[in-house]
């Protein structure tokens, strides 16, 4: 049964930031919420739980690093996600007034466009944004829940086999011994479990804002395109010099003035959005690289041969570790940034920003392809102004790097062609040593930036 908010008939006014709003309201960090003392206390409590949980996981991982590498990585892998979420909600709180202004401005601009064609555009883009952010929430919730399920199943198996129950938390954390003993142990487990959900809610809210704003800005540009097409529709009566033509031209100038005003306002909002997202995107690039590194090391170092239930004294070290690692890998694929998962990460995070930039550039194309040159000089100047403004695309830039999907795609495709050519030459050659093509070596050096899907900016 598909949830109602994922269907095409869900009310449009409820679509706007639906998933980020739910996730951030859950932990008290939604910027548009009315501030009050209980909400502030709840937000501080969740921030402290997330912060102390990250500290406890980190200490646990460092402590076991020289004792048991696999156990240490089992703690260090999720702690990096927690640290990333901690950084993201800090930036959301720090820029809460800017986020509130952007949310209200986007809502106002989208609600004022109520024509049939614009409503169809909003329905399409809003639904896509909600479904993608819901997918992030689904994977994150499943991963966090899997850690608790692992602990419950492991202790259940130990209890049924009349073995001693292991008093540990769902996430590997270093706590004082009294907190891991009865009767406080259940409360410690609940707080550790909630720590995982806070982590999920934080990155769903932050990444949902990024994806949502990109799609909503793309929606506004798409509606601008439609209004521009309708305004510049061919009207032969304008070619005649009569009173009706003058009135039609006046209406056209009024419509174009409104389009220019909305275009400028959207551009200003995009600049503000880009400035407040720099910290989140930069921290995401750094922490996601560390996350994927620890998860790969855990996957390579682990012994995942399944052991018959009842014959293993540590059932959680085999099958369930594999399940959790694979689940975490699948969950983190849209966010991590290595050579193996680079395309998935770039398509998920950069496709939304590229969609926004692409719709802005397409506005200039729509204006150019119309018969704007058949109208008066004043109208031509306004259309040219729209063309020039649309070509100045705005992207979210990380310091020293700018995400670039076309560059990444070109490098990957070129590399695959070179690999195929290298294999063909190897098959045809009878010599034991074959010189590697120079272009292949150069491309290997370019992958330092290519696997980040980025280009250097001065």
C-alpha positions, 0 to 999 in steps of 0.5 A: 500500500503506497502512502498517500503523500507519495501519490499523484493526487496528494494536495500540492500545498502539503508537498512543500518540504514535507519530508524535511519538515517531518524529520526536523520537527521530530528533533526540534530543528525545523527553522519555520517552527514557532520558537518556544521553551519546550521546543528549545529544550527538546532540541537541546536534549536531542543535540546533546544525545547526538553529541554524546552518542558520537563521542561514546562511539568514537571512544569505543572505536579508538579503544578497540582499534588496536584490540579488534579492528573489525569491532572498532570499524563497527563503531567508527563507521556509524559514528562518522554519520553521526558527526556528519548529522551533528554538523548539518543540524548545527548549520541549519540552526545557525542559519535558521532565519535564512532558511525560514526566509527561503521557505516562506519566499518559495512558498509565496512564489509557488502559490501565486502561480495557479494557472492550469499549466503551472499547476501541472508543472508544480505537481510533477516537480513537487511529487519527484522531490517528495519521493526522493526525500522519502527514499532517503528517509526510508533507507536511513530508518531501515539502517538505524533500525537494523542495528537495534534488531541485531542486538535484540536477535543476538540477545534472544538467541543467547537467552534461548541457548541459556548463555549470558546476555551481552549488555551492550547498546545497539550502536557500539558505545563506550559507557560507564559500567553502571549504565550497562547494568540492570536496571538502567540498561534498558534506558541506555539502550533506548537512548542509543536507539534514539541517537540513531534516529536523531542521526537519520532525521538530521541528515534527511532534513539537511539533504532534503532541504538541498534536494527540495530547494533545487527542485522548487527553484527548478519549478519556478524556472519552469513556470517562468518558461511557460509564462514567457512562452504564453506572453510571446505567443505569435499574435498577428494583431500586434503587427497592425497599428491600432488601439487594440494592438497598443493595449495588447502590447501594454499587457505584454510589457506588464507580463514581461515586467512581472517575469523579470521581477520574479526572475530577479527574485529567484536569482537572489534566493538562489544566491542566498541558498548557495551561501548557506549550503556551503558548510553543509556540502563541504562537511558532507564531502569530507565525512562521506569519504571517511564513511565509505572508507571505513565501511569498505575496510569493514566489509573486506576485513569481516568474516561473513561465513554464516554459522548455524544458530545455536552453535556459535557463542557470538552470533552477531559477528557473522551473518548479522554483521554482513546484513548491517554492512551491506544495508549501510552500504546501500543506504550510503550509496547516494551520499558517499564519494569514491570511485565505486559509488561516485556516479550514484552520489553525483546523480543523486546530489548533483542532479538536483542542482544541475536540474535547477541550473538547467532550467535556468539556462533553458529559460534563455533558450525558450526566449530565443526560440520565440518570435521576440524580434517581431515585437517593438524595441522595448519588448525586444530589450526586455527579452534580451535582458531575460536571455542574458540573466538566464545564462548566468547560472548559480551553483552551490560551490564547495571551497576549491571544488565545484560539483560537475556531472558532465566532467565526471561522466566524460572522464568515466566514459573515456576511461572505459573506452581506453580500458576496452582498447587496452584489452583489445591490444593485449589480446592481439599482441604476442609480446609479454609487455605492452606499453600503456597508452599515454592518454590512459596515464594522463586520465589516471592523474585526472581521476584525482579530481574526476572521482570527486566529480569536480573541477578546480575553481580559482 
